[in-house]
Amino acid sequence: MWVEDNGVGFDPALAGRLFKPFQRLHAEYEGTGMGLAICHRITVRHGGKIAVVSRPGKGTRFTVTLPAKSDAWKTS
């Protein structure tokens, strides 16, 4: 699954810190900087991955890949 926009994008050099808690790439926007960190944590716990491609001035695409079956939340 992927989600993309045609917004302002971000500098690809910042991608390394994108999923860290409390990171905000655009200071002019409100928010806590937790949304992507939470999405990343949930995805990884289910055995998946999130990839991101951004082009400044053209937008960003996030691709989420999840396995067909995961034992990540087994509690036996």
All heavy atoms as a GROMACS GRO file, in nm:
protein
  584
    1MET      N    1   0.085  -0.116   0.000
    1MET     CA    2   0.000   0.000   0.000
    1MET      C    3   0.090   0.122   0.000
    1MET      O    4   0.196   0.122   0.061
    1MET     CB    5  -0.086  -0.002   0.126
    1MET     CG    6  -0.158   0.128   0.151
    1MET     SD    7  -0.252   0.130   0.304
    1MET     CE    8  -0.124   0.166   0.419
    2TRP      N    9   0.048   0.225  -0.068
    2TRP     CA   10   0.122   0.350  -0.065
    2TRP      C   11   0.029   0.468  -0.050
    2TRP      O   12  -0.089   0.461  -0.083
    2TRP     CB   13   0.212   0.367  -0.187
    2TRP     CG   14   0.144   0.355  -0.319
    2TRP    CD1   15   0.132   0.244  -0.395
    2TRP    CD2   16   0.076   0.459  -0.391
    2TRP    NE1   17   0.061   0.272  -0.509
    2TRP    CE2   18   0.025   0.403  -0.510
    2TRP    CE3   19   0.051   0.592  -0.366
    2TRP    CZ2   20  -0.046   0.476  -0.603
    2TRP    CZ3   21  -0.021   0.666  -0.459
    2TRP    CH2   22  -0.066   0.607  -0.576
    3VAL      N   23   0.086   0.574   0.004
    3VAL     CA   24   0.015   0.701   0.020
    3VAL      C   25   0.109   0.809  -0.030
    3VAL      O   26   0.228   0.807   0.004
    3VAL     CB   27  -0.019   0.727   0.169
    3VAL    CG1   28  -0.082   0.863   0.187
    3VAL    CG2   29  -0.107   0.618   0.225
    4GLU      N   30   0.057   0.899  -0.112
    4GLU     CA   31   0.144   1.006  -0.159
    4GLU      C   32   0.068   1.138  -0.165
    4GLU      O   33  -0.055   1.140  -0.168
    4GLU     CB   34   0.208   0.972  -0.292
    4GLU     CG   35   0.127   0.997  -0.413
    4GLU     CD   36   0.201   0.961  -0.542
    4GLU    OE1   37   0.320   0.931  -0.541
    4GLU    OE2   38   0.135   0.963  -0.646
    5ASP      N   39   0.145   1.245  -0.162
    5ASP     CA   40   0.085   1.377  -0.177
    5ASP      C   41   0.166   1.457  -0.279
    5ASP      O   42   0.268   1.411  -0.328
    5ASP     CB   43   0.078   1.450  -0.043
    5ASP     CG   44   0.214   1.486   0.015
    5ASP    OD1   45   0.313   1.494  -0.061
    5ASP    OD2   46   0.223   1.507   0.136
    6ASN      N   47   0.117   1.573  -0.310
    6ASN     CA   48   0.189   1.662  -0.402
    6ASN      C   49   0.226   1.791  -0.330
    6ASN      O   50   0.227   1.898  -0.387
    6ASN     CB   51   0.106   1.690  -0.528
    6ASN     CG   52  -0.026   1.757  -0.497
    6ASN    OD1   53  -0.062   1.773  -0.380
    6ASN    ND2   54  -0.099   1.794  -0.599
    7GLY      N   55   0.259   1.774  -0.200
    7GLY     CA   56   0.293   1.889  -0.116
    7GLY      C   57   0.435   1.936  -0.135
    7GLY      O   58   0.497   1.915  -0.240
    8VAL      N   59   0.490   1.996  -0.030
    8VAL     CA   60   0.621   2.059  -0.038
    8VAL      C   61   0.736   1.959  -0.033
    8VAL      O   62   0.849   1.993  -0.067
    8VAL     CB   63   0.640   2.165   0.073
    8VAL    CG1   64   0.540   2.276   0.056
    8VAL    CG2   65   0.630   2.103   0.211
    9GLY      N   66   0.710   1.836   0.010
    9GLY     CA   67   0.816   1.736   0.020
    9GLY      C   68   0.918   1.775   0.126
    9GLY      O   69   0.894   1.862   0.208
   10PHE      N   70   1.032   1.707   0.127
   10PHE     CA   71   1.139   1.741   0.219
   10PHE      C   72   1.272   1.700   0.158
   10PHE      O   73   1.278   1.621   0.064
   10PHE     CB   74   1.119   1.677   0.357
   10PHE     CG   75   1.119   1.526   0.355
   10PHE    CD1   76   1.236   1.455   0.368
   10PHE    CD2   77   1.000   1.457   0.342
   10PHE    CE1   78   1.235   1.316   0.366
   10PHE    CE2   79   0.997   1.319   0.341
   10PHE     CZ   80   1.116   1.248   0.353
   11ASP      N   81   1.379   1.754   0.212
   11ASP     CA   82   1.513   1.724   0.164
   11ASP      C   83   1.544   1.577   0.194
   11ASP      O   84   1.536   1.534   0.309
   11ASP     CB   85   1.613   1.815   0.237
   11ASP     CG   86   1.756   1.796   0.191
   11ASP    OD1   87   1.785   1.699   0.119
   11ASP    OD2   88   1.839   1.880   0.229
   12PRO      N   89   1.579   1.497   0.093
   12PRO     CA   90   1.609   1.355   0.115
   12PRO      C   91   1.718   1.331   0.219
   12PRO      O   92   1.723   1.225   0.281
   12PRO     CB   93   1.652   1.305  -0.023
   12PRO     CG   94   1.584   1.397  -0.118
   12PRO     CD   95   1.582   1.531  -0.049
   13ALA      N   96   1.804   1.429   0.245
   13ALA     CA   97   1.908   1.414   0.347
   13ALA      C   98   1.848   1.401   0.487
   13ALA      O   99   1.913   1.351   0.578
   13ALA     CB  100   2.003   1.533   0.342
   14LEU      N  101   1.723   1.441   0.504
   14LEU     CA  102   1.656   1.433   0.635
   14LEU      C  103   1.588   1.299   0.658
   14LEU      O  104   1.538   1.273   0.767
   14LEU     CB  105   1.553   1.545   0.647
   14LEU     CG  106   1.607   1.687   0.634
   14LEU    CD1  107   1.492   1.787   0.636
   14LEU    CD2  108   1.705   1.716   0.746
   15ALA      N  109   1.585   1.212   0.559
   15ALA     CA  110   1.511   1.086   0.568
   15ALA      C  111   1.559   0.998   0.683
   15ALA      O  112   1.480   0.924   0.741
   15ALA     CB  113   1.520   1.009   0.436
   16GLY      N  114   1.684   1.007   0.722
   16GLY     CA  115   1.737   0.925   0.830
   16GLY      C  116   1.674   0.951   0.965
   16GLY      O  117   1.671   0.865   1.051
   17ARG      N  118   1.622   1.069   0.986
   17ARG     CA  119   1.560   1.102   1.115
   17ARG      C  120   1.407   1.108   1.109
   17ARG      O  121   1.341   1.138   1.207
   17ARG     CB  122   1.615   1.232   1.168
   17ARG     CG  123   1.580   1.353   1.088
   17ARG     CD  124   1.638   1.476   1.152
   17ARG     NE  125   1.538   1.582   1.150
   17ARG     CZ  126   1.567   1.709   1.142
   17ARG    NH1  127   1.691   1.748   1.140
   17ARG    NH2  128   1.472   1.798   1.140
   18LEU      N  129   1.353   1.074   0.996
   18LEU     CA  130   1.210   1.090   0.971
   18LEU      C  131   1.122   1.014   1.069
   18LEU      O  132   1.018   1.064   1.112
   18LEU     CB  133   1.180   1.045   0.828
   18LEU     CG  134   1.041   1.070   0.775
   18LEU    CD1  135   1.013   1.219   0.769
   18LEU    CD2  136   1.026   1.009   0.637
   19PHE      N  137   1.160   0.893   1.108
   19PHE     CA  138   1.076   0.809   1.193
   19PHE      C  139   1.113   0.814   1.340
   19PHE      O  140   1.062   0.738   1.420
   19PHE     CB  141   1.079   0.664   1.143
   19PHE     CG  142   1.025   0.650   1.003
   19PHE    CD1  143   1.107   0.619   0.898
   19PHE    CD2  144   0.890   0.669   0.978
   19PHE    CE1  145   1.058   0.606   0.768
   19PHE    CE2  146   0.839   0.658   0.849
   19PHE     CZ  147   0.924   0.626   0.744
   20LYS      N  148   1.202   0.905   1.378
   20LYS     CA  149   1.240   0.921   1.518
   20LYS      C  150   1.133   1.004   1.590
   20LYS      O  151   1.077   1.098   1.532
   20LYS     CB  152   1.376   0.988   1.530
   20LYS     CG  153   1.488   0.901   1.480
   20LYS     CD  154   1.621   0.968   1.497
   20LYS     CE  155   1.730   0.876   1.445
   20LYS     NZ  156   1.861   0.938   1.455
   21PRO      N  157   1.103   0.971   1.716
   21PRO     CA  158   1.003   1.047   1.790
   21PRO      C  159   1.039   1.196   1.801
   21PRO      O  160   1.156   1.231   1.813
   21PRO     CB  161   1.003   0.982   1.928
   21PRO     CG  162   1.058   0.846   1.906
   21PRO     CD  163   1.156   0.859   1.793
   22PHE      N  164   0.938   1.278   1.796
   22PHE     CA  165   0.946   1.424   1.814
   22PHE      C  166   1.019   1.496   1.702
   22PHE      O  167   1.063   1.609   1.719
   22PHE     CB  168   1.007   1.459   1.950
   22PHE     CG  169   0.937   1.393   2.065
   22PHE    CD1  170   0.999   1.290   2.136
   22PHE    CD2  171   0.808   1.428   2.099
   22PHE    CE1  172   0.934   1.227   2.240
   22PHE    CE2  173   0.742   1.365   2.204
   22PHE     CZ  174   0.805   1.265   2.274
   23GLN      N  175   1.031   1.434   1.586
   23GLN     CA  176   1.095   1.498   1.471
   23GLN      C  177   0.989   1.570   1.388
   23GLN      O  178   0.889   1.512   1.352
   23GLN     CB  179   1.167   1.396   1.384
   23GLN     CG  180   1.283   1.331   1.451
   23GLN     CD  181   1.392   1.430   1.488
   23GLN    OE1  182   1.435   1.510   1.407
   23GLN    NE2  183   1.434   1.425   1.612
   24ARG      N  184   1.014   1.695   1.360
   24ARG     CA  185   0.927   1.773   1.272
   24ARG      C  186   1.014   1.831   1.163
   24ARG      O  187   1.109   1.902   1.191
   24ARG     CB  188   0.858   1.883   1.352
   24ARG     CG  189   0.758   1.827   1.451
   24ARG     CD  190   0.698   1.930   1.542
   24ARG     NE  191   0.649   2.046   1.469
   24ARG     CZ  192   0.643   2.167   1.521
   24ARG    NH1  193   0.683   2.189   1.643
   24ARG    NH2  194   0.598   2.267   1.450
   25LEU      N  195   0.983   1.799   1.040
   25LEU     CA  196   1.065   1.845   0.929
   25LEU      C  197   1.030   1.985   0.882
   25LEU      O  198   1.111   2.053   0.822
   25LEU     CB  199   1.053   1.747   0.811
   25LEU     CG  200   1.100   1.604   0.840
   25LEU    CD1  201   1.085   1.519   0.716
   25LEU    CD2  202   1.243   1.602   0.888
   26HIS      N  203   0.907   2.027   0.909
   26HIS     CA  204   0.862   2.159   0.866
   26HIS      C  205   0.816   2.235   0.990
   26HIS      O  206   0.708   2.210   1.044
   26HIS     CB  207   0.746   2.148   0.767
   26HIS     CG  208   0.781   2.070   0.644
   26HIS    ND1  209   0.869   2.116   0.549
   26HIS    CD2  210   0.742   1.949   0.602
   26HIS    CE1  211   0.881   2.027   0.454
   26HIS    NE2  212   0.805   1.924   0.483
   27ALA      N  213   0.896   2.328   1.036
   27ALA     CA  214   0.868   2.401   1.160
   27ALA      C  215   0.738   2.480   1.154
   27ALA      O  216   0.675   2.504   1.257
   27ALA     CB  217   0.985   2.495   1.194
   28GLU      N  218   0.694   2.518   1.035
   28GLU     CA  219   0.574   2.601   1.026
   28GLU      C  220   0.444   2.523   1.046
   28GLU      O  221   0.338   2.581   1.059
   28GLU     CB  222   0.570   2.676   0.892
   28GLU     CG  223   0.557   2.586   0.770
   28GLU     CD  224   0.690   2.540   0.713
   28GLU    OE1  225   0.794   2.555   0.778
   28GLU    OE2  226   0.689   2.488   0.601
   29TYR      N  227   0.454   2.389   1.051
   29TYR     CA  228   0.334   2.307   1.072
   29TYR      C  229   0.326   2.264   1.217
   29TYR      O  230   0.426   2.236   1.280
   29TYR     CB  231   0.337   2.183   0.982
   29TYR     CG  232   0.336   2.216   0.835
   29TYR    CD1  233   0.446   2.191   0.756
   29TYR    CD2  234   0.224   2.274   0.776
   29TYR    CE1  235   0.446   2.222   0.620
   29TYR    CE2  236   0.223   2.306   0.641
   29TYR     CZ  237   0.335   2.280   0.565
   29TYR     OH  238   0.333   2.312   0.433
   30GLU      N  239   0.203   2.261   1.269
   30GLU     CA  240   0.182   2.217   1.407
   30GLU      C  241   0.188   2.066   1.414
   30GLU      O  242   0.165   1.996   1.318
   30GLU     CB  243   0.047   2.266   1.457
   30GLU     CG  244   0.038   2.415   1.472
   30GLU     CD  245  -0.094   2.459   1.531
   30GLU    OE1  246  -0.151   2.383   1.610
   30GLU    OE2  247  -0.138   2.568   1.496
   31GLY      N  248   0.216   2.016   1.532
   31GLY     CA  249   0.219   1.872   1.554
   31GLY      C  250   0.326   1.837   1.654
   31GLY      O  251   0.414   1.917   1.687
   32THR      N  252   0.319   1.714   1.703
   32THR     CA  253   0.414   1.669   1.805
   32THR      C  254   0.534   1.599   1.745
   32THR      O  255   0.634   1.579   1.812
   32THR     CB  256   0.346   1.571   1.902
   32THR    OG1  257   0.303   1.456   1.827
   32THR    CG2  258   0.229   1.635   1.972
   33GLY      N  259   0.525   1.558   1.621
   33GLY     CA  260   0.633   1.482   1.561
   33GLY      C  261   0.629   1.335   1.598
   33GLY      O  262   0.730   1.265   1.589
   34MET      N  263   0.514   1.286   1.640
   34MET     CA  264   0.501   1.147   1.683
   34MET      C  265   0.431   1.058   1.582
   34MET      O  266   0.443   0.937   1.586
   34MET     CB  267   0.425   1.139   1.817
   34MET     CG  268   0.503   1.191   1.934
   34MET     SD  269   0.654   1.099   1.962
   34MET     CE  270   0.589   0.940   2.009
   35GLY      N  271   0.358   1.115   1.488
   35GLY     CA  272   0.276   1.036   1.396
   35GLY      C  273   0.354   0.932   1.318
   35GLY      O  274   0.318   0.814   1.316
   36LEU      N  275   0.463   0.972   1.251
   36LEU     CA  276   0.540   0.877   1.172
   36LEU      C  277   0.615   0.778   1.260
   36LEU      O  278   0.633   0.662   1.222
   36LEU     CB  279   0.635   0.950   1.078
   36LEU     CG  280   0.569   1.022   0.963
   36LEU    CD1  281   0.671   1.102   0.884
   36LEU    CD2  282   0.496   0.925   0.872
   37ALA      N  283   0.659   0.821   1.378
   37ALA     CA  284   0.728   0.730   1.469
   37ALA      C  285   0.633   0.618   1.513
   37ALA      O  286   0.671   0.500   1.518
   37ALA     CB  287   0.780   0.805   1.591
   38ILE      N  288   0.508   0.653   1.540
   38ILE     CA  289   0.409   0.553   1.581
   38ILE      C  290   0.377   0.459   1.466
   38ILE      O  291   0.373   0.337   1.482
   38ILE     CB  292   0.281   0.622   1.634
   38ILE    CG1  293   0.311   0.692   1.766
   38ILE    CG2  294   0.167   0.522   1.648
   38ILE    CD1  295   0.202   0.785   1.813
   39CYS      N  296   0.358   0.513   1.348
   39CYS     CA  297   0.331   0.430   1.230
   39CYS      C  298   0.445   0.333   1.204
   39CYS      O  299   0.424   0.214   1.175
   39CYS     CB  300   0.309   0.517   1.106
   39CYS     SG  301   0.158   0.613   1.110
   40HIS      N  302   0.567   0.382   1.214
   40HIS     CA  303   0.685   0.298   1.192
   40HIS      C  304   0.692   0.185   1.295
   40HIS      O  305   0.716   0.069   1.260
   40HIS     CB  306   0.811   0.384   1.198
   40HIS     CG  307   0.935   0.308   1.165
   40HIS    ND1  308   1.018   0.260   1.263
   40HIS    CD2  309   0.989   0.273   1.046
   40HIS    CE1  310   1.119   0.197   1.205
   40HIS    NE2  311   1.104   0.203   1.074
   41ARG      N  312   0.669   0.218   1.420
   41ARG     CA  313   0.676   0.116   1.526
   41ARG      C  314   0.572   0.007   1.506
   41ARG      O  315   0.601  -0.112   1.519
   41ARG     CB  316   0.658   0.182   1.662
   41ARG     CG  317   0.676   0.086   1.775
   41ARG     CD  318   0.676   0.155   1.908
   41ARG     NE  319   0.699   0.057   2.012
   41ARG     CZ  320   0.704   0.086   2.138
   41ARG    NH1  321   0.690   0.210   2.178
   41ARG    NH2  322   0.725  -0.008   2.227
   42ILE      N  323   0.450   0.044   1.475
   42ILE     CA  324   0.344  -0.055   1.452
   42ILE      C  325   0.378  -0.143   1.332
   42ILE      O  326   0.366  -0.265   1.338
   42ILE     CB  327   0.208   0.016   1.431
   42ILE    CG1  328   0.162   0.080   1.561
   42ILE    CG2  329   0.104  -0.082   1.377
   42ILE    CD1  330   0.044   0.173   1.546
   43THR      N  331   0.424  -0.081   1.225
   43THR     CA  332   0.457  -0.156   1.103
   43THR      C  333   0.569  -0.255   1.128
   43THR      O  334   0.560  -0.373   1.091
   43THR     CB  335   0.496  -0.059   0.990
   43THR    OG1  336   0.386   0.030   0.966
   43THR    CG2  337   0.528  -0.133   0.863
   44VAL      N  338   0.676  -0.212   1.195
   44VAL     CA  339   0.790  -0.300   1.223
   44VAL      C  340   0.750  -0.413   1.317
   44VAL      O  341   0.790  -0.528   1.298
   44VAL     CB  342   0.909  -0.218   1.279
   44VAL    CG1  343   1.018  -0.309   1.334
   44VAL    CG2  344   0.964  -0.127   1.171
   45ARG      N  345   0.668  -0.385   1.416
   45ARG     CA  346   0.623  -0.490   1.508
   45ARG      C  347   0.541  -0.598   1.439
   45ARG      O  348   0.532  -0.710   1.486
   45ARG     CB  349   0.541  -0.430   1.622
   45ARG     CG  350   0.628  -0.366   1.726
   45ARG     CD  351   0.550  -0.342   1.850
   45ARG     NE  352   0.642  -0.310   1.957
   45ARG     CZ  353   0.604  -0.295   2.081
   45ARG    NH1  354   0.478  -0.310   2.113
   45ARG    NH2  355   0.691  -0.266   2.173
   46HIS      N  356   0.482  -0.564   1.327
   46HIS     CA  357   0.407  -0.661   1.249
   46HIS      C  358   0.492  -0.724   1.140
   46HIS      O  359   0.440  -0.791   1.052
   46HIS     CB  360   0.282  -0.596   1.189
   46HIS     CG  361   0.173  -0.577   1.288
   46HIS    ND1  362   0.094  -0.679   1.333
   46HIS    CD2  363   0.131  -0.466   1.354
   46HIS    CE1  364   0.008  -0.634   1.421
   46HIS    NE2  365   0.028  -0.504   1.436
   47GLY      N  366   0.623  -0.700   1.144
   47GLY     CA  367   0.713  -0.760   1.047
   47GLY      C  368   0.720  -0.688   0.914
   47GLY      O  369   0.766  -0.743   0.816
   48GLY      N  370   0.674  -0.564   0.912
   48GLY     CA  371   0.670  -0.489   0.787
   48GLY      C  372   0.777  -0.383   0.776
   48GLY      O  373   0.867  -0.373   0.860
   49LYS      N  374   0.766  -0.304   0.671
   49LYS     CA  375   0.861  -0.196   0.642
   49LYS      C  376   0.786  -0.075   0.589
   49LYS      O  377   0.679  -0.088   0.529
   49LYS     CB  378   0.959  -0.240   0.534
   49LYS     CG  379   1.046  -0.355   0.572
   49LYS     CD  380   1.135  -0.393   0.455
   49LYS     CE  381   1.214  -0.518   0.487
   49LYS     NZ  382   1.297  -0.561   0.375
   50ILE      N  383   0.844   0.041   0.612
   50ILE     CA  384   0.794   0.165   0.551
   50ILE      C  385   0.909   0.225   0.471
   50ILE      O  386   1.019   0.243   0.524
   50ILE     CB  387   0.746   0.268   0.655
   50ILE    CG1  388   0.631   0.214   0.736
   50ILE    CG2  389   0.705   0.397   0.585
   50ILE    CD1  390   0.577   0.312   0.840
   51ALA      N  391   0.884   0.253   0.346
   51ALA     CA  392   0.982   0.320   0.260
   51ALA      C  393   0.927   0.458   0.224
   51ALA      O  394   0.806   0.475   0.212
   51ALA     CB  395   1.007   0.239   0.134
   52VAL      N  396   1.016   0.553   0.208
   52VAL     CA  397   0.972   0.688   0.174
   52VAL      C  398   1.060   0.745   0.063
   52VAL      O  399   1.181   0.724   0.060
   52VAL     CB  400   0.975   0.780   0.299
   52VAL    CG1  401   1.114   0.792   0.356
   52VAL    CG2  402   0.918   0.917   0.268
   53VAL      N  403   0.995   0.813  -0.029
   53VAL     CA  404   1.064   0.886  -0.136
   53VAL      C  405   1.003   1.025  -0.139
   53VAL      O  406   0.880   1.039  -0.144
   53VAL     CB  407   1.045   0.817  -0.272
   53VAL    CG1  408   1.107   0.899  -0.383
   53VAL    CG2  409   1.103   0.677  -0.270
   54SER      N  410   1.087   1.126  -0.133
   54SER     CA  411   1.037   1.263  -0.136
   54SER      C  412   1.119   1.346  -0.234
   54SER      O  413   1.240   1.329  -0.246
   54SER     CB  414   1.045   1.326   0.003
   54SER     OG  415   0.983   1.453   0.002
   55ARG      N  416   1.048   1.434  -0.301
   55ARG     CA  417   1.113   1.528  -0.392
   55ARG      C  418   1.070   1.668  -0.351
   55ARG      O  419   0.950   1.700  -0.359
   55ARG     CB  420   1.074   1.498  -0.536
   55ARG     CG  421   1.125   1.361  -0.581
   55ARG     CD  422   1.092   1.331  -0.725
   55ARG     NE  423   0.948   1.338  -0.746
   55ARG     CZ  424   0.892   1.355  -0.865
   55ARG    NH1  425   0.965   1.365  -0.972
   55ARG    NH2  426   0.762   1.358  -0.878
   56PRO      N  427   1.164   1.749  -0.304
   56PRO     CA  428   1.128   1.885  -0.261
   56PRO      C  429   1.050   1.959  -0.368
   56PRO      O  430   1.085   1.958  -0.486
   56PRO     CB  431   1.264   1.950  -0.235
   56PRO     CG  432   1.354   1.836  -0.200
   56PRO     CD  433   1.307   1.722  -0.287
   57GLY      N  434   0.938   2.016  -0.325
   57GLY     CA  435   0.854   2.092  -0.416
   57GLY      C  436   0.759   2.007  -0.499
   57GLY      O  437   0.675   2.059  -0.571
   58LYS      N  438   0.769   1.875  -0.490
   58LYS     CA  439   0.686   1.788  -0.572
   58LYS      C  440   0.602   1.689  -0.490
   58LYS      O  441   0.506   1.636  -0.539
   58LYS     CB  442   0.773   1.710  -0.669
   58LYS     CG  443   0.855   1.800  -0.756
   58LYS     CD  444   0.862   1.752  -0.895
   58LYS     CE  445   0.944   1.851  -0.974
   58LYS     NZ  446   0.915   1.855  -1.110
   59GLY      N  447   0.641   1.660  -0.366
   59GLY     CA  448   0.562   1.570  -0.284
   59GLY      C  449   0.640   1.452  -0.229
   59GLY      O  450   0.760   1.438  -0.252
   60THR      N  451   0.568   1.367  -0.157
   60THR     CA  452   0.627   1.254  -0.086
   60THR      C  453   0.540   1.131  -0.103
   60THR      O  454   0.418   1.142  -0.106
   60THR     CB  455   0.641   1.287   0.064
   60THR    OG1  456   0.719   1.406   0.077
   60THR    CG2  457   0.708   1.175   0.141
   61ARG      N  458   0.604   1.014  -0.113
   61ARG     CA  459   0.532   0.887  -0.119
   61ARG      C  460   0.584   0.795  -0.010
   61ARG      O  461   0.704   0.773   0.002
   61ARG     CB  462   0.549   0.818  -0.253
   61ARG     CG  463   0.481   0.680  -0.255
   61ARG     CD  464   0.504   0.605  -0.383
   61ARG     NE  465   0.408   0.655  -0.482
   61ARG     CZ  466   0.371   0.586  -0.589
   61ARG    NH1  467   0.422   0.467  -0.614
   61ARG    NH2  468   0.284   0.638  -0.672
   62PHE      N  469   0.492   0.743   0.072
   62PHE     CA  470   0.522   0.642   0.172
   62PHE      C  471   0.466   0.510   0.124
   62PHE      O  472   0.349   0.502   0.086
   62PHE     CB  473   0.456   0.678   0.306
   62PHE     CG  474   0.518   0.796   0.373
   62PHE    CD1  475   0.471   0.923   0.349
   62PHE    CD2  476   0.623   0.780   0.461
   62PHE    CE1  477   0.528   1.034   0.410
   62PHE    CE2  478   0.682   0.889   0.524
   62PHE     CZ  479   0.633   1.016   0.497
   63THR      N  480   0.548   0.406   0.126
   63THR     CA  481   0.505   0.272   0.087
   63THR      C  482   0.516   0.182   0.209
   63THR      O  483   0.623   0.169   0.268
   63THR     CB  484   0.591   0.216  -0.027
   63THR    OG1  485   0.586   0.307  -0.137
   63THR    CG2  486   0.541   0.080  -0.071
   64VAL      N  487   0.403   0.122   0.248
   64VAL     CA  488   0.398   0.031   0.363
   64VAL      C  489   0.384  -0.110   0.311
   64VAL      O  490   0.294  -0.139   0.232
   64VAL     CB  491   0.279   0.065   0.456
   64VAL    CG1  492   0.272  -0.032   0.573
   64VAL    CG2  493   0.289   0.209   0.505
   65THR      N  494   0.474  -0.197   0.355
   65THR     CA  495   0.471  -0.337   0.316
   65THR      C  496   0.456  -0.421   0.442
   65THR      O  497   0.534  -0.407   0.536
   65THR     CB  498   0.602  -0.377   0.244
   65THR    OG1  499   0.624  -0.286   0.137
   65THR    CG2  500   0.595  -0.517   0.191
   66LEU      N  501   0.354  -0.507   0.443
   66LEU     CA  502   0.329  -0.596   0.557
   66LEU      C  503   0.327  -0.740   0.509
   66LEU      O  504   0.282  -0.768   0.397
   66LEU     CB  505   0.194  -0.563   0.622
   66LEU     CG  506   0.183  -0.427   0.689
   66LEU    CD1  507   0.038  -0.397   0.724
   66LEU    CD2  508   0.271  -0.422   0.812
   67PRO      N  509   0.375  -0.832   0.593
   67PRO     CA  510   0.369  -0.973   0.554
   67PRO      C  511   0.225  -1.022   0.553
   67PRO      O  512   0.139  -0.967   0.623
   67PRO     CB  513   0.452  -1.044   0.661
   67PRO     CG  514   0.444  -0.955   0.779
   67PRO     CD  515   0.434  -0.814   0.725
   68ALA      N  516   0.199  -1.126   0.476
   68ALA     CA  517   0.064  -1.183   0.470
   68ALA      C  518   0.023  -1.239   0.605
   68ALA      O  519  -0.093  -1.238   0.642
   68ALA     CB  520   0.057  -1.292   0.364
   69LYS      N  521   0.120  -1.290   0.682
   69LYS     CA  522   0.092  -1.346   0.813
   69LYS      C  523   0.206  -1.310   0.906
   69LYS      O  524   0.322  -1.316   0.868
   69LYS     CB  525   0.077  -1.497   0.805
   69LYS     CG  526   0.042  -1.562   0.935
   69LYS     CD  527   0.021  -1.711   0.918
   69LYS     CE  528  -0.010  -1.773   1.053
   69LYS     NZ  529  -0.024  -1.917   1.044
   70SER      N  530   0.174  -1.274   1.029
   70SER     CA  531   0.277  -1.237   1.126
   70SER      C  532   0.243  -1.295   1.262
   70SER      O  533   0.127  -1.294   1.304
   70SER     CB  534   0.288  -1.086   1.138
   70SER     OG  535   0.374  -1.049   1.243
   71ASP      N  536   0.343  -1.344   1.331
   71ASP     CA  537   0.327  -1.394   1.469
   71ASP      C  538   0.372  -1.289   1.570
   71ASP      O  539   0.393  -1.320   1.684
   71ASP     CB  540   0.406  -1.522   1.490
   71ASP     CG  541   0.352  -1.639   1.409
   71ASP    OD1  542   0.229  -1.640   1.384
   71ASP    OD2  543   0.431  -1.727   1.371
   72ALA      N  544   0.384  -1.166   1.526
   72ALA     CA  545   0.439  -1.060   1.610
   72ALA      C  546   0.360  -1.039   1.738
   72ALA      O  547   0.417  -1.002   1.840
   72ALA     CB  548   0.445  -0.930   1.531
   73TRP      N  549   0.233  -1.064   1.737
   73TRP     CA  550   0.150  -1.037   1.855
   73TRP      C  551   0.101  -1.164   1.923
   73TRP      O  552   0.009  -1.160   2.001
   73TRP     CB  553   0.032  -0.948   1.817
   73TRP     CG  554   0.080  -0.814   1.773
   73TRP    CD1  555   0.100  -0.772   1.645
   73TRP    CD2  556   0.120  -0.705   1.856
   73TRP    NE1  557   0.149  -0.644   1.642
   73TRP    CE2  558   0.162  -0.600   1.772
   73TRP    CE3  559   0.125  -0.686   1.992
   73TRP    CZ2  560   0.207  -0.479   1.820
   73TRP    CZ3  561   0.169  -0.564   2.041
   73TRP    CH2  562   0.210  -0.462   1.955
   74LYS      N  563   0.163  -1.278   1.894
   74LYS     CA  564   0.126  -1.402   1.961
   74LYS      C  565   0.158  -1.394   2.109
   74LYS      O  566   0.265  -1.348   2.147
   74LYS     CB  567   0.203  -1.519   1.898
   74LYS     CG  568   0.114  -1.621   1.841
   74LYS     CD  569   0.196  -1.734   1.784
   74LYS     CE  570   0.103  -1.839   1.735
   74LYS     NZ  571   0.171  -1.946   1.669
   75THR      N  572   0.069  -1.438   2.192
   75THR     CA  573   0.090  -1.427   2.338
   75THR      C  574   0.082  -1.562   2.408
   75THR      O  575   0.039  -1.572   2.521
   75THR     CB  576  -0.014  -1.333   2.400
   75THR    OG1  577  -0.145  -1.385   2.371
   75THR    CG2  578   0.001  -1.192   2.347
   76SER      N  579   0.125  -1.669   2.346
   76SER     CA  580   0.117  -1.800   2.412
   76SER      C  581   0.240  -1.833   2.490
   76SER      O  582   0.340  -1.776   2.490
   76SER     CB  583   0.095  -1.910   2.308
   76SER     OG  584   0.188  -1.902   2.204
   0.00000   0.00000   0.00000
